[in-house]
Amino acid sequence: MAKVSQEAKVKQKPKFSSRLVRRCFKCGRRHGFMRAFGICRICFRELANKGEIPGIKKSSW
């Protein structure tokens, strides 16, 4: 989990657009972030396996 201070810093508007840090809304992780879903890869996998993300299913072949 991200520190409260880190989460507060992300909510502020950055001085330059390249300093924007996107974080997972569920756990606060910033690496492995998937923009299309707004969550990190770990949370994405958990939610996809539970079937909680519409239109996503585990592939098998």
C-alpha positions in Angstrom: 0.0 0.0 0.0 1.2 3.5 -0.8 1.8 6.0 2.0 -0.8 8.6 2.7 1.7 11.3 1.8 2.4 9.8 -1.6 -1.3 9.5 -2.4 -1.8 13.2 -1.4 1.1 14.2 -3.6 -0.5 12.5 -6.6 -3.7 14.4 -6.2 -1.9 17.7 -6.6 -1.6 19.2 -10.1 2.1 18.7 -11.2 4.2 21.7 -12.3 5.0 19.9 -15.5 2.8 17.3 -17.3 5.6 14.8 -17.5 5.7 14.6 -13.7 2.2 13.1 -13.6 2.2 9.8 -11.7 -0.7 7.4 -12.2 -1.5 5.1 -9.4 -3.8 2.1 -9.0 -6.9 3.3 -7.2 -7.2 0.0 -5.3 -3.6 -0.5 -3.9 -1.7 2.7 -4.8 0.9 0.9 -6.9 2.5 3.1 -9.6 4.5 0.5 -11.6 2.7 -1.9 -13.9 -0.3 0.5 -14.2 -2.8 -0.1 -17.0 -4.4 3.1 -18.1 -7.4 1.5 -19.8 -8.6 0.1 -16.5 -7.0 2.4 -13.9 -5.5 -0.4 -11.9 -2.1 -2.2 -11.7 -1.3 -5.5 -13.3 -1.7 -7.4 -10.0 -5.1 -6.0 -9.1 -6.1 -6.5 -12.8 -5.3 -10.2 -12.6 -7.1 -10.7 -9.3 -10.3 -8.9 -10.5 -10.2 -10.7 -13.9 -9.9 -14.1 -12.3 -12.9 -13.3 -10.1 -14.8 -12.1 -13.2 -15.4 -8.6 -11.8 -14.1 -6.8 -14.9 -16.7 -6.8 -17.7 -15.6 -8.1 -21.0 -12.4 -9.8 -19.6 -12.1 -13.6 -19.3 -9.2 -15.9 -18.8 -8.0 -17.3 -22.0 -7.4 -21.0 -22.6 -6.4 -22.8 -25.7 
